[in-house]
Amino acid sequence: MDRKTLKIALIGHIDHGKSTLLGRLLLATNSLTKGKIAQIKKISKKLGKDTDLAFLTDQLEEEREGNLTIDTTQVFLKTAKHNYIFIDNPGHFQFIKNMLTGTTQAEAAILVIDINQGLMEQTRRHSEIIRMLGINKTIVVLNKMDLVNYSEQKFIQTESTAREFLKTLGINPDFIIPISAKNGLNIAKKSFKMRWYKGQHLLNILDSLKLNTQSEKKPLRLPIQDVLETAEEKIIIGKVISGIVRKGQEVIILPALKKTTLDSILIFKQPNRTKAKSGECIGLTLKDSLLAKRGDIIVENLNLPQLTYRIKGNILWMIEQPLTPGITLTLRCATQEIQCIVEKIKRKINSATLEISPLDKQELKQNEIGIVELKTKNILVAEKFNFIEELGRFILVQNNKVCACGIITDIL
């Protein structure tokens, strides 16, 4: 019960080795059956290739034949210390939305860079997305060291370039590691071919990662996901996204500003719990019959979040139809779902180079990043992203289709 499960996104440019690396991790942790390995050998032979570990995660036939990952794949494995869910994301420009879907679930990211090619367009774009999603644990692996004869000089040069770029985004990578995913070097043990590298191998680094506990020290925020009614009681279901909730605590339900007191905390197979902390999914009962619904936010009696109709934020626009001022969209933030209007596009940023682009037209095109002002139809419970990420992160939807993701930078 004390084991932690860490969700990790594998990101990076197409063909830089994400799926092959994941295949190596599966082998290194004895997570594969002999039958599965035999199947991959058979598929590789059929396609006229050497055994390709990327096929372990690239499930679709068109992915195997085209050497690219189209959909996100979740792979489960465990070490002596942690359970892991690895999310293998597509690196091709066309599948940026698929990449986004996978990465929103992650708590940490492994950015894979081909040592020969260096920082490519999608490397830069994916890095900007993990910054926008608030993923603050980042490991950079410089892959394909075998193609540069395990050169220390080449590693130092690319490491410096990667650090300099990530610094412009406010990302300070926890580790930068030289590896060869194809040959399995520096994955589960140190490689004698890179004796100059004094750091740990990748699996040791993963096991050293610590889950964020800072959110427990912040004010209580609990978005309501559902309300279940039984003959005896109403049970509020939700996840504590920050702070600590306690039995008998006086709380406020937003946006209606209703005060109430918590009667009990319900967690599966854990009776008599008197408190729950950030990251836990729980049930709650109240001491009164106060009405609550999905989209409401439970907060402590002090340090209330802001209630607003207008926000300013950075968004990544993801569909072919350009974004223009005046368009009506649905904003989803935590469990809130509210109609909004795009009032202004303040600035446009090239998502590959991160350079500010002139607003030649009042529009954002597909895969462009913009600074926008939004006005909501109803009250929005919001926080700045740099304070509480889950209440400062949102997506925009049109006709049940996700068209943008964003973070709140200012509450207007």
One Martini backbone bead per residue (centre of mass of N, CA, C, O) as a GRO file, in nm:
protein
  412
    1MET     BB    1   0.051   0.066  -0.011
    2ASP     BB    2   0.332   0.248  -0.027
    3ARG     BB    3   0.334   0.252  -0.316
    4LYS     BB    4   0.417   0.431  -0.597
    5THR     BB    5   0.259   0.610  -0.870
    6LEU     BB    6   0.412   0.700  -1.181
    7LYS     BB    7   0.356   0.938  -1.433
    8ILE     BB    8   0.508   0.912  -1.765
    9ALA     BB    9   0.621   1.111  -2.027
   10LEU     BB   10   0.696   1.053  -2.368
   11ILE     BB   11   0.899   1.284  -2.548
   12GLY     BB   12   0.935   1.407  -2.889
   13HIS     BB   13   1.064   1.362  -3.175
   14ILE     BB   14   1.058   1.203  -3.448
   15ASP     BB   15   1.272   0.928  -3.427
   16HIS     BB   16   1.428   0.951  -3.125
   17GLY     BB   17   1.328   0.679  -2.932
   18LYS     BB   18   1.081   0.628  -2.741
   19SER     BB   19   0.978   0.335  -2.796
   20THR     BB   20   1.251   0.195  -2.755
   21LEU     BB   21   1.291   0.278  -2.463
   22LEU     BB   22   1.039   0.138  -2.354
   23GLY     BB   23   1.124  -0.143  -2.437
   24ARG     BB   24   1.376  -0.150  -2.253
   25LEU     BB   25   1.223  -0.116  -1.984
   26LEU     BB   26   1.065  -0.378  -2.009
   27LEU     BB   27   1.310  -0.564  -2.014
   28ALA     BB   28   1.457  -0.460  -1.746
   29THR     BB   29   1.173  -0.541  -1.571
   30ASN     BB   30   1.038  -0.807  -1.662
   31SER     BB   31   0.755  -0.728  -1.852
   32LEU     BB   32   0.801  -0.984  -2.043
   33THR     BB   33   0.722  -1.227  -2.248
   34LYS     BB   34   0.832  -1.462  -2.461
   35GLY     BB   35   0.598  -1.427  -2.663
   36LYS     BB   36   0.636  -1.123  -2.717
   37ILE     BB   37   0.923  -1.132  -2.827
   38ALA     BB   38   0.861  -1.328  -3.061
   39GLN     BB   39   0.657  -1.141  -3.202
   40ILE     BB   40   0.856  -0.909  -3.266
   41LYS     BB   41   1.053  -1.075  -3.436
   42LYS     BB   42   0.844  -1.151  -3.653
   43ILE     BB   43   0.765  -0.865  -3.744
   44SER     BB   44   1.047  -0.765  -3.820
   45LYS     BB   45   1.103  -0.982  -4.036
   46LYS     BB   46   0.858  -0.914  -4.219
   47LEU     BB   47   0.982  -0.603  -4.253
   48GLY     BB   48   1.305  -0.628  -4.276
   49LYS     BB   49   1.411  -0.623  -3.969
   50ASP     BB   50   1.531  -0.572  -3.693
   51THR     BB   51   1.478  -0.589  -3.380
   52ASP     BB   52   1.196  -0.385  -3.268
   53LEU     BB   53   1.103  -0.237  -2.969
   54ALA     BB   54   0.883  -0.032  -3.067
   55PHE     BB   55   0.657  -0.255  -3.119
   56LEU     BB   56   0.557  -0.280  -2.823
   57THR     BB   57   0.396   0.015  -2.855
   58ASP     BB   58   0.341  -0.002  -3.167
   59GLN     BB   59   0.037  -0.137  -3.252
   60LEU     BB   60  -0.005  -0.029  -3.523
   61GLU     BB   61   0.050  -0.103  -3.845
   62GLU     BB   62   0.117   0.190  -3.949
   63GLU     BB   63   0.343   0.230  -3.741
   64ARG     BB   64   0.534   0.000  -3.823
   65GLU     BB   65   0.562   0.090  -4.130
   66GLY     BB   66   0.624   0.418  -4.052
   67ASN     BB   67   0.791   0.483  -3.790
   68LEU     BB   68   0.532   0.577  -3.600
   69THR     BB   69   0.345   0.751  -3.358
   70ILE     BB   70  -0.003   0.810  -3.319
   71ASP     BB   71  -0.075   0.703  -3.046
   72THR     BB   72  -0.132   0.659  -2.728
   73THR     BB   73   0.060   0.472  -2.478
   74GLN     BB   74   0.009   0.249  -2.206
   75VAL     BB   75   0.259   0.145  -1.963
   76PHE     BB   76   0.326  -0.117  -1.733
   77LEU     BB   77   0.554  -0.096  -1.449
   78LYS     BB   78   0.812  -0.231  -1.220
   79THR     BB   79   0.992  -0.185  -0.932
   80ALA     BB   80   1.116  -0.201  -0.616
   81LYS     BB   81   0.977   0.096  -0.559
   82HIS     BB   82   0.786   0.138  -0.819
   83ASN     BB   83   0.517   0.242  -1.002
   84TYR     BB   84   0.441   0.254  -1.363
   85ILE     BB   85   0.325   0.500  -1.611
   86PHE     BB   86   0.372   0.496  -1.952
   87ILE     BB   87   0.356   0.765  -2.200
   88ASP     BB   88   0.338   0.728  -2.539
   89ASN     BB   89   0.413   0.981  -2.770
   90PRO     BB   90   0.366   1.153  -3.040
   91GLY     BB   91   0.600   1.337  -3.267
   92HIS     BB   92   0.420   1.436  -3.479
   93PHE     BB   93   0.268   1.716  -3.590
   94GLN     BB   94  -0.022   1.586  -3.655
   95PHE     BB   95  -0.022   1.459  -3.328
   96ILE     BB   96  -0.051   1.682  -3.098
   97LYS     BB   97  -0.320   1.600  -2.962
   98ASN     BB   98  -0.233   1.319  -2.871
   99MET     BB   99  -0.003   1.419  -2.694
  100LEU     BB  100  -0.175   1.591  -2.504
  101THR     BB  101  -0.360   1.370  -2.392
  102GLY     BB  102  -0.127   1.214  -2.250
  103THR     BB  103   0.026   1.447  -2.084
  104THR     BB  104  -0.203   1.538  -1.880
  105GLN     BB  105  -0.142   1.268  -1.689
  106ALA     BB  106   0.132   1.369  -1.601
  107GLU     BB  107   0.418   1.417  -1.357
  108ALA     BB  108   0.633   1.339  -1.576
  109ALA     BB  109   0.927   1.376  -1.801
  110ILE     BB  110   1.066   1.237  -2.106
  111LEU     BB  111   1.316   1.379  -2.306
  112VAL     BB  112   1.385   1.294  -2.639
  113ILE     BB  113   1.718   1.310  -2.794
  114ASP     BB  114   1.892   1.328  -3.075
  115ILE     BB  115   2.229   1.370  -3.088
  116ASN     BB  116   2.242   1.439  -3.398
  117GLN     BB  117   1.986   1.647  -3.425
  118GLY     BB  118   1.864   1.755  -3.177
  119LEU     BB  119   1.673   2.039  -3.169
  120MET     BB  120   1.358   2.024  -3.273
  121GLU     BB  121   1.052   2.133  -3.331
  122GLN     BB  122   0.905   1.921  -3.140
  123THR     BB  123   1.083   1.958  -2.899
  124ARG     BB  124   0.995   2.251  -2.845
  125ARG     BB  125   0.690   2.209  -2.836
  126HIS     BB  126   0.679   1.995  -2.609
  127SER     BB  127   0.815   2.174  -2.397
  128GLU     BB  128   0.591   2.389  -2.388
  129ILE     BB  129   0.364   2.196  -2.300
  130ILE     BB  130   0.484   2.104  -2.024
  131ARG     BB  131   0.480   2.386  -1.912
  132MET     BB  132   0.171   2.438  -1.940
  133LEU     BB  133   0.109   2.166  -1.758
  134GLY     BB  134   0.316   2.159  -1.503
  135ILE     BB  135   0.574   1.985  -1.557
  136ASN     BB  136   0.850   1.965  -1.310
  137LYS     BB  137   0.954   1.678  -1.412
  138THR     BB  138   1.271   1.644  -1.588
  139ILE     BB  139   1.406   1.421  -1.834
  140VAL     BB  140   1.700   1.399  -2.027
  141VAL     BB  141   1.763   1.211  -2.328
  142LEU     BB  142   2.054   1.122  -2.508
  143ASN     BB  143   2.029   0.963  -2.795
  144LYS     BB  144   2.233   0.771  -2.998
  145MET     BB  145   2.542   0.739  -2.905
  146ASP     BB  146   2.640   0.526  -3.117
  147LEU     BB  147   2.648   0.745  -3.364
  148VAL     BB  148   2.899   0.908  -3.187
  149ASN     BB  149   3.090   0.717  -3.029
  150TYR     BB  150   3.044   0.817  -2.733
  151SER     BB  151   3.070   1.130  -2.715
  152GLU     BB  152   3.143   1.369  -2.487
  153GLN     BB  153   3.146   1.630  -2.656
  154LYS     BB  154   2.861   1.593  -2.779
  155PHE     BB  155   2.710   1.587  -2.513
  156ILE     BB  156   2.793   1.865  -2.400
  157GLN     BB  157   2.681   2.031  -2.634
  158THR     BB  158   2.379   1.932  -2.617
  159GLU     BB  159   2.332   1.990  -2.320
  160SER     BB  160   2.371   2.297  -2.336
  161THR     BB  161   2.146   2.355  -2.541
  162ALA     BB  162   1.912   2.236  -2.376
  163ARG     BB  163   1.938   2.411  -2.122
  164GLU     BB  164   1.908   2.686  -2.259
  165PHE     BB  165   1.625   2.639  -2.370
  166LEU     BB  166   1.470   2.548  -2.109
  167LYS     BB  167   1.527   2.813  -1.953
  168THR     BB  168   1.329   2.991  -2.127
  169LEU     BB  169   1.080   2.812  -1.984
  170GLY     BB  170   1.157   2.729  -1.678
  171ILE     BB  171   1.334   2.466  -1.720
  172ASN     BB  172   1.484   2.227  -1.484
  173PRO     BB  173   1.649   1.963  -1.524
  174ASP     BB  174   1.722   1.694  -1.326
  175PHE     BB  175   1.828   1.530  -1.589
  176ILE     BB  176   2.114   1.427  -1.804
  177ILE     BB  177   2.134   1.151  -2.041
  178PRO     BB  178   2.328   0.906  -2.182
  179ILE     BB  179   2.208   0.696  -2.457
  180SER     BB  180   2.112   0.355  -2.584
  181ALA     BB  181   1.829   0.207  -2.674
  182LYS     BB  182   1.911  -0.009  -2.880
  183ASN     BB  183   2.157  -0.122  -2.668
  184GLY     BB  184   2.094  -0.064  -2.354
  185LEU     BB  185   2.236   0.207  -2.248
  186ASN     BB  186   2.181   0.348  -1.940
  187ILE     BB  187   1.918   0.204  -1.821
  188ALA     BB  188   2.008  -0.047  -1.592
  189LYS     BB  189   2.315   0.027  -1.653
  190LYS     BB  190   2.624   0.101  -1.673
  191SER     BB  191   2.849   0.218  -1.923
  192PHE     BB  192   3.171   0.155  -2.048
  193LYS     BB  193   3.140   0.353  -2.307
  194MET     BB  194   3.066   0.587  -2.063
  195ARG     BB  195   3.280   0.667  -1.827
  196TRP     BB  196   3.245   0.986  -1.818
  197TYR     BB  197   2.980   0.916  -1.686
  198LYS     BB  198   2.872   0.992  -1.337
  199GLY     BB  199   2.596   0.905  -1.332
  200GLN     BB  200   2.298   0.762  -1.349
  201HIS     BB  201   2.082   0.547  -1.436
  202LEU     BB  202   1.756   0.556  -1.526
  203LEU     BB  203   1.620   0.373  -1.308
  204ASN     BB  204   1.745   0.517  -1.065
  205ILE     BB  205   1.624   0.791  -1.125
  206LEU     BB  206   1.327   0.713  -1.111
  207ASP     BB  207   1.346   0.604  -0.809
  208SER     BB  208   1.428   0.909  -0.702
  209LEU     BB  209   1.164   1.017  -0.740
  210LYS     BB  210   0.942   1.268  -0.611
  211LEU     BB  211   0.655   1.345  -0.503
  212ASN     BB  212   0.449   1.602  -0.467
  213THR     BB  213   0.398   1.793  -0.141
  214GLN     BB  214   0.327   2.103  -0.163
  215SER     BB  215   0.009   2.093  -0.198
  216GLU     BB  216  -0.052   2.039   0.111
  217LYS     BB  217   0.028   2.354   0.194
  218LYS     BB  218  -0.220   2.440   0.063
  219PRO     BB  219  -0.516   2.522   0.002
  220LEU     BB  220  -0.823   2.402  -0.011
  221ARG     BB  221  -0.907   2.184  -0.299
  222LEU     BB  222  -1.238   2.046  -0.422
  223PRO     BB  223  -1.357   1.906  -0.687
  224ILE     BB  224  -1.665   1.811  -0.807
  225GLN     BB  225  -1.766   1.513  -0.978
  226ASP     BB  226  -1.995   1.394  -0.777
  227VAL     BB  227  -2.337   1.278  -0.671
  228LEU     BB  228  -2.442   1.037  -0.442
  229GLU     BB  229  -2.753   0.862  -0.392
  230THR     BB  230  -2.905   0.739  -0.111
  231ALA     BB  231  -3.125   0.657   0.131
  232GLU     BB  232  -2.930   0.799   0.362
  233GLU     BB  233  -2.730   0.960   0.149
  234LYS     BB  234  -2.486   1.201   0.042
  235ILE     BB  235  -2.213   1.165  -0.193
  236ILE     BB  236  -1.914   1.324  -0.235
  237ILE     BB  237  -1.710   1.342  -0.526
  238GLY     BB  238  -1.340   1.365  -0.516
  239LYS     BB  239  -1.037   1.558  -0.557
  240VAL     BB  240  -0.756   1.647  -0.396
  241ILE     BB  241  -0.551   1.923  -0.513
  242SER     BB  242  -0.530   2.069  -0.224
  243GLY     BB  243  -0.441   2.010   0.073
  244ILE     BB  244  -0.654   1.946   0.367
  245VAL     BB  245  -0.902   1.721   0.482
  246ARG     BB  246  -1.148   1.728   0.757
  247LYS     BB  247  -1.319   1.614   0.997
  248GLY     BB  248  -1.536   1.882   1.092
  249GLN     BB  249  -1.494   2.084   0.877
  250GLU     BB  250  -1.515   2.407   0.767
  251VAL     BB  251  -1.678   2.497   0.463
  252ILE     BB  252  -1.688   2.599   0.112
  253ILE     BB  253  -1.920   2.638  -0.159
  254LEU     BB  254  -1.846   2.678  -0.493
  255PRO     BB  255  -1.997   2.978  -0.602
  256ALA     BB  256  -2.231   3.013  -0.359
  257LEU     BB  257  -2.117   3.050  -0.063
  258LYS     BB  258  -2.151   2.780   0.115
  259LYS     BB  259  -2.186   2.670   0.432
  260THR     BB  260  -2.016   2.385   0.594
  261THR     BB  261  -1.992   2.044   0.733
  262LEU     BB  262  -1.798   1.773   0.783
  263ASP     BB  263  -1.879   1.435   0.863
  264SER     BB  264  -1.722   1.254   0.636
  265ILE     BB  265  -1.466   1.014   0.526
  266LEU     BB  266  -1.438   0.830   0.212
  267ILE     BB  267  -1.245   0.523   0.176
  268PHE     BB  268  -1.147   0.257   0.028
  269LYS     BB  269  -1.069   0.034   0.277
  270GLN     BB  270  -1.078   0.311   0.487
  271PRO     BB  271  -1.179   0.334   0.774
  272ASN     BB  272  -1.182   0.607   0.985
  273ARG     BB  273  -1.122   0.861   0.841
  274THR     BB  274  -1.010   1.211   0.919
  275LYS     BB  275  -0.825   1.242   0.654
  276ALA     BB  276  -0.711   1.420   0.351
  277LYS     BB  277  -0.497   1.452   0.074
  278SER     BB  278  -0.330   1.539  -0.177
  279GLY     BB  279  -0.443   1.309  -0.443
  280GLU     BB  280  -0.710   1.216  -0.320
  281CYS     BB  281  -0.984   1.000  -0.352
  282ILE     BB  282  -1.317   1.090  -0.239
  283GLY     BB  283  -1.565   1.091   0.015
  284LEU     BB  284  -1.851   1.295   0.122
  285THR     BB  285  -2.017   1.422   0.411
  286LEU     BB  286  -2.278   1.610   0.548
  287LYS     BB  287  -2.452   1.777   0.822
  288ASP     BB  288  -2.628   1.865   0.586
  289SER     BB  289  -2.860   1.943   0.297
  290LEU     BB  290  -2.674   2.057   0.107
  291LEU     BB  291  -2.627   2.158  -0.209
  292ALA     BB  292  -2.450   1.972  -0.466
  293LYS     BB  293  -2.224   1.976  -0.759
  294ARG     BB  294  -2.092   1.948  -1.039
  295GLY     BB  295  -1.824   2.203  -1.032
  296ASP     BB  296  -1.788   2.241  -0.759
  297ILE     BB  297  -1.600   2.399  -0.482
  298ILE     BB  298  -1.404   2.298  -0.217
  299VAL     BB  299  -1.324   2.505   0.068
  300GLU     BB  300  -1.184   2.687   0.284
  301ASN     BB  301  -1.257   2.957   0.502
  302LEU     BB  302  -0.988   3.034   0.387
  303ASN     BB  303  -0.834   3.123   0.112
  304LEU     BB  304  -0.985   3.212  -0.138
  305PRO     BB  305  -1.070   3.196  -0.438
  306GLN     BB  306  -1.146   3.328  -0.737
  307LEU     BB  307  -1.417   3.518  -0.869
  308THR     BB  308  -1.502   3.507  -1.224
  309TYR     BB  309  -1.536   3.630  -1.583
  310ARG     BB  310  -1.217   3.694  -1.623
  311ILE     BB  311  -0.936   3.592  -1.833
  312LYS     BB  312  -0.583   3.525  -1.865
  313GLY     BB  313  -0.399   3.343  -2.131
  314ASN     BB  314  -0.239   3.054  -2.244
  315ILE     BB  315  -0.256   2.907  -2.575
  316LEU     BB  316  -0.320   2.607  -2.770
  317TRP     BB  317  -0.396   2.572  -3.099
  318MET     BB  318  -0.543   2.257  -3.268
  319ILE     BB  319  -0.706   2.354  -3.518
  320GLU     BB  320  -0.774   2.452  -3.838
  321GLN     BB  321  -0.959   2.649  -3.733
  322PRO     BB  322  -0.940   2.955  -3.655
  323LEU     BB  323  -0.891   3.189  -3.407
  324THR     BB  324  -1.141   3.432  -3.307
  325PRO     BB  325  -1.290   3.691  -3.211
  326GLY     BB  326  -1.617   3.602  -3.062
  327ILE     BB  327  -1.598   3.322  -3.000
  328THR     BB  328  -1.767   3.029  -2.889
  329LEU     BB  329  -1.694   2.839  -2.594
  330THR     BB  330  -1.581   2.570  -2.391
  331LEU     BB  331  -1.488   2.570  -2.050
  332ARG     BB  332  -1.243   2.359  -1.881
  333CYS     BB  333  -1.212   2.348  -1.516
  334ALA     BB  334  -1.174   2.087  -1.396
  335THR     BB  335  -1.527   2.043  -1.334
  336GLN     BB  336  -1.577   2.281  -1.502
  337GLU     BB  337  -1.852   2.413  -1.726
  338ILE     BB  338  -1.815   2.698  -1.950
  339GLN     BB  339  -1.907   2.953  -2.123
  340CYS     BB  340  -1.721   3.141  -2.381
  341ILE     BB  341  -1.542   3.439  -2.484
  342VAL     BB  342  -1.335   3.580  -2.719
  343GLU     BB  343  -1.204   3.898  -2.687
  344LYS     BB  344  -0.875   3.857  -2.707
  345ILE     BB  345  -0.568   3.889  -2.895
  346LYS     BB  346  -0.252   3.982  -2.774
  347ARG     BB  347  -0.066   3.730  -2.869
  348LYS     BB  348   0.193   3.566  -3.070
  349ILE     BB  349   0.347   3.231  -3.077
  350ASN     BB  350   0.599   3.039  -3.175
  351SER     BB  351   0.604   2.696  -3.094
  352ALA     BB  352   0.905   2.638  -3.198
  353THR     BB  353   1.076   2.923  -3.131
  354LEU     BB  354   0.926   3.139  -2.925
  355GLU     BB  355   0.851   3.371  -3.099
  356ILE     BB  356   0.725   3.674  -3.156
  357SER     BB  357   0.441   3.743  -3.342
  358PRO     BB  358   0.271   3.909  -3.558
  359LEU     BB  359  -0.058   4.059  -3.578
  360ASP     BB  360  -0.179   4.045  -3.886
  361LYS     BB  361  -0.405   3.876  -3.748
  362GLN     BB  362  -0.703   3.801  -3.562
  363GLU     BB  363  -0.535   3.504  -3.516
  364LEU     BB  364  -0.521   3.146  -3.468
  365LYS     BB  365  -0.341   2.884  -3.558
  366GLN     BB  366  -0.238   2.587  -3.589
  367ASN     BB  367  -0.006   2.550  -3.329
  368GLU     BB  368  -0.055   2.817  -3.186
  369ILE     BB  369   0.044   3.066  -2.957
  370GLY     BB  370  -0.156   3.251  -2.715
  371ILE     BB  371  -0.274   3.560  -2.585
  372VAL     BB  372  -0.576   3.569  -2.392
  373GLU     BB  373  -0.919   3.682  -2.356
  374LEU     BB  374  -1.181   3.574  -2.131
  375LYS     BB  375  -1.544   3.531  -2.121
  376THR     BB  376  -1.785   3.430  -1.898
  377LYS     BB  377  -2.113   3.345  -1.829
  378ASN     BB  378  -2.013   3.233  -1.562
  379ILE     BB  379  -1.880   3.159  -1.278
  380LEU     BB  380  -1.531   3.135  -1.198
  381VAL     BB  381  -1.308   2.915  -1.048
  382ALA     BB  382  -0.983   3.057  -0.977
  383GLU     BB  383  -0.629   3.026  -1.064
  384LYS     BB  384  -0.320   3.057  -1.081
  385PHE     BB  385  -0.102   2.839  -1.213
  386ASN     BB  386   0.147   2.906  -1.007
  387PHE     BB  387  -0.034   2.796  -0.760
  388ILE     BB  388  -0.288   2.616  -0.890
  389GLU     BB  389  -0.297   2.413  -1.151
  390GLU     BB  390  -0.593   2.286  -1.168
  391LEU     BB  391  -0.717   2.602  -1.155
  392GLY     BB  392  -0.502   2.699  -1.412
  393ARG     BB  393  -0.630   2.483  -1.605
  394PHE     BB  394  -0.736   2.442  -1.955
  395ILE     BB  395  -1.003   2.387  -2.189
  396LEU     BB  396  -1.124   2.401  -2.529
  397VAL     BB  397  -1.460   2.367  -2.668
  398GLN     BB  398  -1.609   2.236  -2.984
  399ASN     BB  399  -1.836   2.020  -3.046
  400ASN     BB  400  -1.677   1.808  -2.858
  401LYS     BB  401  -1.396   1.953  -2.936
  402VAL     BB  402  -1.073   1.985  -2.889
  403CYS     BB  403  -0.891   2.312  -2.944
  404ALA     BB  404  -0.760   2.376  -2.648
  405CYS     BB  405  -0.495   2.479  -2.433
  406GLY     BB  406  -0.440   2.616  -2.090
  407ILE     BB  407  -0.334   2.904  -1.890
  408ILE     BB  408  -0.351   3.100  -1.605
  409THR     BB  409  -0.213   3.436  -1.551
  410ASP     BB  410  -0.490   3.607  -1.514
  411ILE     BB  411  -0.727   3.790  -1.311
  412LEU     BB  412  -0.983   4.034  -1.415
   0.00000   0.00000   0.00000
